Amino acid sequence: MEFLDGLDTLLKTYWYIALPASLVFIVQTIMTFIGADASDGLEADFDGDFSGTEGPSQVFSFRNLINFLLGVSWSGITLWDSIDNKNILMVVSFLVGIGFVMVFFLIIKQIVKLAEDNSFKIASTINKTGEVYLKIPGDKSGMGKVSISIKGSYKTLNAITEGVEIPTGAIVTVVSVQDNNILIVKNIK
């Protein structure tokens, strides 16, 4: 790397950090897009309880180290001619590196929100209200149907009542669920 020969030691250091960090970042990005294993592949030597964090957003990860080094090195190179005081340059580049990690945390936080589990669970109907779709005979003597909205999706489910007959169109509350996925409902008066 002949272009580094005449440079200041600090600027050389920034370049020596920027080049391998950029290469690793490009490889990580390509592996992410082709669906390779998303974990860092490194295990930490300590047990830390980072409540509310998932794998890629752990504080001490190889990916975060690369993000930090990218921010530090490229901001140091970019601002080299703009900031004359090299101590201030190092502080600014350090803060930019921390900023890169924080931006990564925010991106991962938004991505984790997309991974919401919207699968239907019959237990989620308890204490919800619905509309009787097909009349429900009284005293558990027969089965009717109830239309109920769970997580923005309407389901029509079998239902019985322990009380009097509930006509079509009545509004009911789910009291419990029987083992065979039948709702036990009561009329809202």
TAWO-V655733 format. One record per pair of residues at least 24 apart in sequence whose C-alpha atoms are under 10 Angstrom apart, sorted by the first residue. I is the first residue (numbers start at 1). J is the second residue. If there is no record, write none. Layout:
BEGIN
i = [I,I]
j = [J,J]
END
This chain:
BEGIN
i = [10,10,10,10,10,11,11,11,11,11,12,12,13,13,13,14,14,14,14,14,14,14,14,14,14,14,14,15,15,15,15,16,17,17,17,17,17,17,18,18,18,18,18,18,18,18,18,18,19,19,19,20,20,20,21,21,21,21,21,21,21,21,21,22,22,22,22,22,22,23,24,24,25,25,25,25,28,28,39,40,53,53,53,53,54,54,54,55,56,56,56,56,57,57,57,57,57,57,57,57,58,59,59,63,63,64,64,64,64,64,64,64,65,65,65,66,66,66,67,67,67,67,67,67,67,67,68,68,68,68,68,68,68,68,68,68,68,69,69,69,69,69,69,69,70,70,70,70,71,71,71,71,71,71,71,72,72,72,72,72,73,118,118,118,118,119,119,120,120,120,120,121,122,122,122,122,122,122,122,122,123,123,123,123,123,123,124,124,124,124,125,125,125,125,125,125,125,125,125,126,126,126,126,126,126,126,126,127,127,127,127,127,127,128,128,128,128,128,129,129,129,129,129,129,129,129,129,130,130,130,130,130,130,130,130,130,130,130,130,131,131,131,131,131,131,131,131,131,132,132,132,132,132,132,132,132,132,132,132,132,132,133,133,133,133,133,133,133,133,134,134,134,134,134,134,134,135,135,135,135,135,135,135,135,136,136,136,136,136,136,136,136,136,136,137,137,137,137,137,137,137,138,138,138,138,138,138,139,139,139,140,140,140,141,143,143,143,144,144,144,145,145,146,146,146,146,146,146,146,147,147,148,148,148,157,157,157,158,158,158,159,159,159,159,160,160,160,161,161,161,162,163]
j = [76,77,80,86,90,73,76,77,80,86,73,77,73,76,77,69,70,72,73,74,75,76,77,78,80,90,93,73,74,76,77,73,66,69,70,72,73,74,66,69,70,71,72,73,74,75,76,77,70,73,74,66,69,70,65,66,67,68,69,70,71,73,74,66,67,69,70,73,74,66,63,66,63,66,67,70,63,66,63,64,105,108,109,112,108,109,112,108,104,105,108,109,101,102,104,105,106,107,108,109,105,101,105,101,104,97,98,100,101,102,104,105,97,98,101,97,100,101,97,98,99,100,101,102,103,104,93,94,95,96,97,98,99,100,101,102,104,93,94,96,97,98,100,101,96,97,100,101,95,96,97,98,99,100,101,96,97,98,99,100,97,150,151,152,153,150,151,150,151,153,155,150,150,157,176,177,178,181,182,183,174,176,177,178,181,183,150,151,174,177,149,150,155,173,174,175,176,177,183,173,174,175,176,177,183,184,185,172,173,174,175,176,185,172,173,174,175,185,171,172,173,174,175,185,186,187,188,154,155,156,169,170,171,172,173,174,185,187,188,156,167,168,169,170,171,172,173,187,156,157,158,159,166,167,168,169,170,171,172,185,187,157,158,159,167,168,169,170,171,158,159,166,167,168,169,170,159,160,165,166,167,168,169,170,160,161,163,164,165,166,167,168,170,185,161,162,163,164,165,166,167,162,163,164,165,166,167,163,164,165,164,165,184,165,182,183,184,168,182,183,182,183,170,171,172,173,174,183,185,171,172,172,173,174,181,182,183,182,183,184,183,184,185,186,184,185,186,185,186,187,186,187]
END
